[in-house]
Amino acid sequence: MRGTQIMTYYAEKFIVPFYECDPAGAMHLSAAMNHLVLVSERQLAAHGLGPEDMNRLALGWVTTEYLINVTRLPRQHEVIEARTEVSQYNKFFCYRNYWLFDQAGNELVAVRSTWVVMSLSARRMIKMPEELTSKYDAPFSKQVLTMPHLPKLDWAENQVDKAYQVRYFDIDSNRHVNNAHYFDWMLDALTATFLRENQLQEMLIRYEHEVRYGDQIQSQLIQTTAGDQMLTHHRILNGTEIAAEAQVKWR
């Protein structure tokens, strides 16, 4: 029976469409992340925990952070395998890993992520329900896995401040802004020349507060170096509230 199945890793192949690529033919990071999240959604749906099931429970999945390592982004028309697994969980957090592989089995992208379950009515996180955790082929641990810390910066010195308005089409079925839009808002603060001449190597992004339809948000940017490493620091402001922060390493 479906209810007794246990989730291990799950994988799907897809062909990179032209409309998810930049002018150089490389896949947008936001599109790559959408494909990865889609495979976890399909894994959950196969075990009775998909979007319709979660809606019946008045619950939704919310990402709190991603650590993304990129060897290279997929290319237009390339056949790619997206893979995911739950590595472990505790009372409040679920830790999920993702990968993208090319046809030769080379790892292109690896992602660590932290997820919580949100009550759609109360709009707050709750303890991991047993209906979900009983399906995991992953250990329970009291350990809280942490990501690297984002540096403290003087954002009064931000070098770019770009405004956006949250559109109706930015909202997903969890009734909040789809997390992939934050990648576009952040990276769009960089110039076309910078994006053509540099490749994203690592991105740490942390989500702090929701933004909603009609909100006016600001994408801010500071560029620094650490030795030979080029860094960009990003944050999304909703008024005076920080919606998300990130650090990107470039090669």
C-alpha positions in Angstrom: 0.0 0.0 0.0 1.1 3.5 -0.7 0.9 4.5 3.0 3.5 1.9 4.0 6.1 2.9 1.5 9.3 4.4 2.7 11.1 7.3 1.0 14.7 6.6 -0.1 16.3 8.7 -2.8 14.3 9.7 -5.8 15.5 10.7 -9.3 14.0 12.0 -12.6 15.5 13.0 -15.9 14.6 16.1 -17.9 15.8 18.0 -20.9 16.8 21.6 -20.3 14.5 23.8 -22.4 15.8 27.0 -24.1 13.4 29.2 -22.2 15.1 28.3 -18.9 18.6 29.4 -20.2 20.5 32.7 -20.3 21.8 34.2 -23.5 25.0 32.0 -23.3 22.8 28.9 -23.1 23.4 28.1 -19.4 20.4 27.2 -17.2 19.2 29.9 -14.9 20.0 29.0 -11.3 16.3 29.7 -10.4 15.2 27.2 -13.0 17.6 24.5 -11.8 16.4 24.9 -8.3 12.8 24.7 -9.4 13.5 21.3 -11.1 15.2 20.1 -7.9 12.3 21.1 -5.7 9.9 19.5 -8.2 11.6 16.1 -7.8 11.1 16.3 -4.0 7.5 17.3 -4.5 7.0 14.2 -6.8 8.7 12.0 -4.3 6.4 13.3 -1.6 3.3 12.9 -3.8 4.2 9.2 -4.5 4.0 8.6 -0.8 0.7 10.5 -0.1 2.3 13.7 0.9 2.0 15.9 -2.2 0.5 19.4 -2.4 -3.1 18.2 -2.4 -2.4 16.0 0.6 -0.6 18.8 2.4 -3.5 21.2 1.6 -6.0 18.8 3.2 -3.8 18.9 6.3 -3.6 22.7 6.1 0.2 22.4 6.0 2.9 23.5 3.7 6.7 23.0 3.2 8.9 26.1 3.6 12.6 26.3 2.9 14.7 28.2 5.4 18.1 27.9 3.7 20.1 26.4 0.8 23.8 25.8 0.4 24.3 25.4 -3.4 27.6 24.2 -4.9 27.9 24.5 -8.7 30.5 22.7 -10.8 28.7 24.0 -13.8 25.1 24.8 -14.7 23.3 22.6 -17.2 23.3 23.6 -20.9 20.4 24.2 -23.2 18.9 20.8 -24.6 21.1 18.8 -22.2 19.6 15.6 -20.6 20.0 16.0 -16.9 19.2 13.8 -13.9 17.7 15.5 -10.8 18.1 13.5 -7.5 17.0 14.1 -4.0 16.9 12.4 -0.6 16.1 13.2 3.0 19.3 12.9 5.0 17.9 13.3 8.5 15.3 15.1 10.6 14.6 16.3 14.1 11.6 17.7 15.9 11.4 20.9 13.8 13.7 20.6 10.8 14.0 18.3 7.8 17.3 18.2 6.0 17.2 17.4 2.3 19.9 17.0 -0.3 19.7 17.5 -4.0 21.9 16.9 -7.0 22.0 17.5 -10.8 24.0 15.0 -12.9 24.8 15.0 -16.6 24.4 11.9 -18.8 28.0 10.7 -18.0 27.1 10.8 -14.3 29.2 13.9 -13.5 27.9 15.9 -10.6 27.0 19.4 -11.8 25.1 20.9 -8.8 24.9 19.7 -5.2 22.6 21.3 -2.7 22.0 21.0 1.1 18.7 22.4 2.4 16.7 22.9 5.6 12.9 22.7 5.6 10.2 23.3 8.1 6.5 22.6 8.0 4.2 25.6 8.2 0.5 25.7 9.4 -1.3 27.5 6.5 -3.9 28.9 8.8 -1.6 30.2 11.6 1.3 31.1 9.1 3.9 29.7 11.5 6.1 26.6 11.7 5.0 23.6 13.7 6.7 20.3 14.8 7.3 17.7 12.1 4.0 15.7 11.9 4.3 12.0 12.3 2.3 11.6 9.1 5.4 12.9 7.3 8.3 11.5 9.3 7.0 8.0 9.4 7.6 7.8 5.6 11.3 8.7 5.8 14.1 6.2 5.3 16.3 8.7 7.2 17.4 8.8 10.8 15.8 11.0 13.5 18.5 13.0 15.3 18.2 15.7 18.0 21.2 17.3 16.3 20.5 20.6 14.5 22.5 20.8 11.3 23.9 24.3 10.7 25.1 26.0 7.5 28.0 28.4 7.4 27.4 31.8 8.9 26.7 34.8 6.6 29.1 37.7 7.4 27.9 40.8 9.2 28.2 43.8 6.8 27.6 47.5 6.9 24.6 47.6 4.5 24.7 51.4 4.6 27.6 50.9 2.1 25.5 48.8 -0.3 26.6 49.4 -3.9 23.3 48.6 -5.7 19.7 49.1 -4.5 17.2 47.8 -7.1 13.4 47.9 -6.6 10.8 45.3 -7.5 7.1 44.8 -6.9 5.8 41.3 -5.9 3.4 40.2 -8.7 0.4 37.9 -8.5 2.4 35.4 -10.6 5.2 35.3 -8.1 2.9 33.6 -5.6 2.8 29.8 -5.5 0.3 27.3 -4.1 1.7 27.7 -0.6 0.4 31.2 -0.9 3.8 32.9 -0.6 6.5 34.0 -3.0 8.1 31.0 -4.7 11.7 30.8 -3.3 13.2 30.7 -6.8 12.3 34.3 -7.4 14.8 35.4 -4.8 17.6 34.0 -6.9 16.5 36.2 -9.8 16.0 39.3 -7.7 19.4 38.9 -6.1 21.4 38.0 -9.2 19.7 40.7 -11.4 21.4 43.3 -9.2 24.6 42.4 -11.0 25.5 43.8 -14.4 25.1 41.7 -17.6 28.9 42.1 -18.1 29.6 40.6 -14.7 27.2 37.7 -15.3 28.7 37.0 -18.7 32.3 37.0 -17.4 31.9 35.1 -14.1 30.4 31.7 -13.1 28.6 31.1 -9.9 30.5 28.6 -7.7 28.7 28.6 -4.4 25.6 30.3 -3.0 24.4 30.3 0.6 20.9 31.8 0.9 18.8 32.2 4.0 15.1 33.1 4.1 14.0 35.2 7.0 10.5 36.6 6.4 7.7 36.2 3.9 6.9 38.8 1.2 3.4 39.0 -0.1 1.6 40.1 -3.2 1.9 43.8 -3.8 4.9 44.3 -1.5 7.6 46.7 -2.7 11.0 45.0 -2.2 14.6 46.2 -2.6 17.4 44.0 -3.9 20.7 45.2 -2.4 24.2 44.2 -3.3 27.8 44.6 -1.9 30.8 43.2 -3.8 33.9 42.1 -1.9 37.0 39.9 -2.2 38.6 37.4 0.2 42.1 36.8 -1.1 41.6 35.7 -4.7 37.9 34.8 -4.2 35.4 37.2 -5.6 32.2 37.5 -3.4 28.9 39.2 -3.8 26.5 39.7 -0.8 22.8 40.1 -1.3 19.8 40.9 0.7 16.1 41.4 -0.1 14.4 44.1 2.0 10.7 44.5 2.5 10.5 47.9 4.0 12.9 47.7 6.9 12.5 43.9 7.3 15.0 41.5 5.9 13.2 38.9 3.7 16.3 37.0 2.6 20.1 37.2 2.6 22.8 35.5 0.6 26.5 35.2 -0.2 27.8 34.1 -3.6 31.3 32.9 -4.5 32.3 33.3 -8.1 34.9 31.8 -10.4 
